[in-house]
Amino acid sequence: MSNSAPNPGLNGAPSLSGGALEHAVPGNPPETMVGFSHVDISFNGRTVLEDVSFSVGRGQTLCILGRSGVGKSVALRLLMGFLKPDSGSIQVEGQEITGLGEREMQEIRKRVTMVFQNGALFDSLSVRENVAFPLREKGGLDEDQVQQIVDRLVGMVGAEDVVDAFPASLSTGRKRAVAIARALAAQPEVVLYDEPTTMVDPIIARRLGDLIQRLKRQLGFTSIVVTHDMRFAERLADLVLFLHQGQSQFFGPLEDFLASSDPHIRQFLALDAYALPLE
């Protein structure tokens, strides 16, 4: 790519033309990128999240685990500002976002982007045009620069062979890969993934996991992944948030989660192993 590619983002976030983010100084905790503190939210009198707290450092991957209906995806929608908590604090790089209006949240969404379960691609645009959309919306690039970045992103997610195809012709796994490429075009600092392996076969799930890991390694993104798939989480997670009946039953390193004696966690791990036997 040419040297005229986009500049690094806020606070030194890596550009798409650069290499991996520099590692934190050994022994020092990474800068906190996202934090929930005592967050509550209810719908129609039903508590969905209650007193949930966690934090994710720069370059870390948090996997949010739990059974269906425990509020995993709600946590992502709170972070994107699509929902507002009833109480508690949500911060992005130390900035409180719970009181921000839609215009201010649009600025936050330049730093935090979400890959939706359905891909949320524009049906009337080709893969190339979908990925180019955030670049053109942001402005400041000529068409050659846009196409150079698109080609690199499409190559990173392995979608070179469908670059001129339309979303309707793509498999679910391909749509999600293209959605990741489009999300990266916005040069975010935090990427949220909502159930990336739902409705895809184990081979595609493995490829998506490899892709998310590679992006973390090469570009240093902070990631939050909502998933029900424990094998997927084991490959990705630095940290785990386990939700049970809307509450944070566990938050901490992956290895501590796997070793936990909590009966709810042991039951979740046992059921996942039964549903998804090791290959």
C-alpha positions in Angstrom: 0.0 0.0 0.0 1.1 3.5 -0.6 2.3 5.8 2.1 -0.8 7.9 1.7 -3.0 5.4 3.5 -5.0 6.7 6.5 -3.0 7.9 9.5 -3.1 6.0 12.8 -6.3 6.5 14.7 -6.9 8.1 18.1 -4.3 7.4 20.8 -1.9 5.7 18.4 -4.3 3.0 17.1 -2.7 1.2 14.2 -3.5 2.2 10.6 -4.4 -0.4 8.0 -1.1 0.2 6.4 0.9 -0.5 9.6 2.0 -3.6 11.5 1.0 -4.9 14.9 0.3 -2.6 17.8 3.3 -2.3 20.1 3.1 -4.5 23.1 2.6 -3.1 26.5 5.6 -2.9 28.8 6.0 -6.3 30.5 4.5 -6.3 34.0 2.3 -3.2 33.3 -1.4 -3.8 32.8 -2.7 -2.6 29.4 -4.6 0.7 29.1 -8.3 0.1 29.9 -10.3 0.5 26.7 -13.8 -0.5 27.8 -15.3 -0.7 31.3 -18.7 -1.5 32.8 -19.3 -0.6 36.4 -22.4 -1.9 38.3 -24.6 -1.8 35.1 -28.3 -2.6 35.4 -30.9 -2.8 32.7 -34.5 -4.1 32.7 -37.1 -4.5 30.0 -40.8 -4.3 30.9 -40.0 -5.0 34.5 -37.7 -8.0 33.7 -34.1 -7.6 34.8 -31.7 -8.5 32.0 -28.4 -7.3 33.5 -27.9 -6.7 37.2 -24.8 -5.2 38.8 -22.5 -6.2 35.9 -18.9 -5.0 36.0 -15.9 -5.8 33.8 -13.0 -4.1 32.0 -11.0 -4.8 28.9 -7.5 -3.6 28.2 -6.0 -2.4 24.9 -5.3 -5.4 22.7 -7.2 -7.9 24.9 -10.0 -10.2 23.8 -13.0 -10.6 26.2 -15.4 -13.4 25.5 -18.9 -13.0 27.0 -20.3 -16.4 27.7 -23.6 -17.8 29.0 -26.8 -19.5 28.0 -29.3 -17.9 25.6 -31.3 -15.0 27.1 -28.8 -14.0 29.8 -28.0 -10.5 28.3 -24.8 -11.2 26.4 -25.8 -9.3 23.2 -27.5 -6.6 25.4 -24.1 -5.8 26.8 -22.8 -5.0 23.3 -25.8 -2.8 22.4 -25.3 -0.9 25.6 -21.7 -0.3 24.6 -22.7 0.9 21.1 -25.3 3.3 22.7 -28.3 1.5 21.1 -29.6 1.0 24.6 -29.2 3.0 27.8 -28.6 1.4 31.2 -31.0 2.0 34.1 -28.0 2.6 36.3 -24.3 2.2 36.4 -21.3 3.5 34.4 -20.0 2.5 30.9 -16.8 4.0 29.7 -14.7 4.0 26.5 -11.1 5.0 27.1 -12.1 6.7 30.3 -15.0 8.6 28.7 -18.4 8.1 30.3 -20.9 7.3 27.5 -24.2 6.7 29.3 -25.3 10.3 29.1 -24.2 11.0 25.5 -26.7 11.9 22.8 -26.8 10.3 19.4 -24.5 12.8 17.7 -21.8 12.3 20.4 -22.3 8.5 20.2 -21.6 8.7 16.5 -18.1 9.8 17.5 -17.7 6.9 19.9 -18.8 4.5 17.1 -15.8 5.7 15.1 -13.7 4.0 17.7 -16.0 1.1 18.6 -17.6 -0.9 15.8 -19.8 -3.9 15.8 -20.0 -7.0 13.5 -23.7 -8.0 13.7 -24.9 -11.5 13.6 -26.6 -11.0 10.3 -23.7 -9.1 8.8 -25.9 -6.0 8.2 -24.4 -5.6 4.7 -26.1 -3.4 2.1 -27.9 -5.8 -0.3 -27.7 -3.4 -3.2 -23.9 -3.0 -3.0 -21.2 -5.5 -4.0 -18.7 -6.8 -1.6 -16.2 -4.2 -2.8 -18.7 -1.4 -2.4 -19.8 -2.6 1.0 -16.2 -2.5 2.3 -15.5 0.8 0.6 -18.6 2.5 2.1 -17.0 3.5 5.5 -13.9 4.9 3.7 -16.0 7.0 1.4 -18.2 8.2 4.2 -15.1 9.3 6.2 -13.6 11.1 3.2 -10.1 12.3 2.6 -9.0 9.6 0.2 -8.9 9.5 -3.5 -10.4 6.5 -5.4 -7.1 4.7 -5.9 -6.4 4.9 -2.1 -9.9 3.6 -1.4 -9.4 0.6 -3.7 -6.0 -0.2 -2.3 -7.4 -0.4 1.2 -10.4 -2.4 0.1 -8.2 -4.9 -1.7 -6.1 -5.3 1.4 -9.1 -5.8 3.7 -10.8 -8.2 1.3 -7.6 -10.2 1.1 -7.2 -10.2 4.9 -10.6 -11.9 5.3 -10.1 -14.3 2.3 -12.9 -12.9 0.2 -10.9 -12.0 -2.9 -12.9 -14.4 -5.0 -16.3 -12.8 -4.2 -15.3 -9.1 -4.3 -17.8 -8.4 -7.1 -20.6 -10.5 -5.7 -23.6 -9.3 -3.9 -24.5 -10.3 -0.3 -27.5 -12.4 -1.4 -25.2 -14.8 -3.2 -22.9 -15.3 -0.2 -23.0 -18.0 2.5 -23.5 -16.9 6.1 -19.8 -17.4 6.9 -18.8 -15.3 3.9 -21.2 -12.5 4.9 -19.7 -12.4 8.3 -16.1 -12.3 6.9 -17.1 -9.4 4.6 -18.8 -7.6 7.5 -15.5 -7.9 9.5 -13.7 -6.3 6.5 -16.2 -3.5 6.4 -15.9 -2.9 10.1 -12.1 -2.7 9.9 -12.4 -0.1 7.1 -13.6 2.4 9.7 -10.3 1.9 11.6 -11.8 1.2 15.0 -10.0 0.6 18.2 -12.5 -1.8 19.6 -14.4 -4.5 17.6 -17.5 -6.2 18.9 -18.6 -9.5 17.5 -22.1 -10.8 18.2 -22.3 -14.6 18.0 -19.9 -14.9 15.0 -20.3 -18.7 14.8 -24.1 -19.0 15.0 -25.5 -20.8 12.0 -22.1 -21.7 10.4 -20.5 -25.1 10.2 -17.5 -26.0 12.3 -15.0 -25.4 9.5 -16.3 -21.9 8.9 -16.3 -21.3 12.6 -12.7 -22.3 12.8 -11.8 -19.9 9.9 -13.6 -17.0 11.6 -11.8 -17.7 14.8 -8.5 -17.8 13.0 -9.4 -14.5 11.3 -10.2 -12.7 14.6 -7.0 -14.0 16.2 -5.0 -12.8 13.2 -6.5 -9.4 13.3 -5.7 -9.1 17.0 -2.1 -10.2 16.4 -1.4 -8.1 13.3 -3.4 -4.9 14.2 -3.7 -5.0 17.9 -7.5 -4.6 18.1 -9.3 -4.8 21.4 -12.1 -7.3 20.9 -15.3 -8.3 22.7 -16.9 -11.5 21.5 -20.3 -12.7 22.5 -20.5 -16.5 21.9 -22.2 -19.6 23.2 -19.3 -21.8 21.7 -16.8 -22.7 24.4 -14.3 -24.2 21.9 -14.4 -20.9 20.0 -13.9 -18.9 23.2 -10.9 -21.0 24.3 -9.1 -20.1 21.1 -9.7 -16.4 21.5 -10.2 -15.3 25.0 -7.7 -13.5 27.3 -10.6 -12.7 29.6 -14.0 -14.3 30.2 -17.3 -12.7 31.5 -19.8 -15.4 32.3 -23.4 -14.3 32.8 -25.9 -16.3 34.7 -29.5 -15.0 35.2 -28.3 -11.5 34.2 -25.5 -11.4 36.8 -21.8 -11.6 36.4 -21.0 -15.1 37.8 -17.4 -14.8 36.8 -15.0 -12.3 35.3 -11.3 -13.0 34.9 -8.6 -14.8 32.9 -9.7 -17.8 30.7 -7.5 -20.3 32.6 -9.3 -19.3 35.9 -12.7 -19.7 34.3 -11.8 -23.2 33.0 -10.6 -24.2 36.5 -13.6 -22.7 38.4 -15.5 -25.0 40.7 -18.6 -22.8 40.5 -21.5 -25.3 39.8 -23.1 -23.0 37.1 -19.8 -22.8 35.2 -19.1 -26.5 35.5 -22.6 -27.2 34.2 -22.1 -24.8 31.3 -18.8 -26.4 30.4 -20.2 -29.9 30.6 -23.2 -29.1 28.4 -21.0 -27.4 25.8 -18.7 -30.4 25.7 -21.6 -32.7 25.2 -23.1 -30.6 22.4 -19.8 -29.9 20.7 -17.5 -33.0 21.2 -13.8 -32.6 20.5 -12.8 -33.4 16.9 
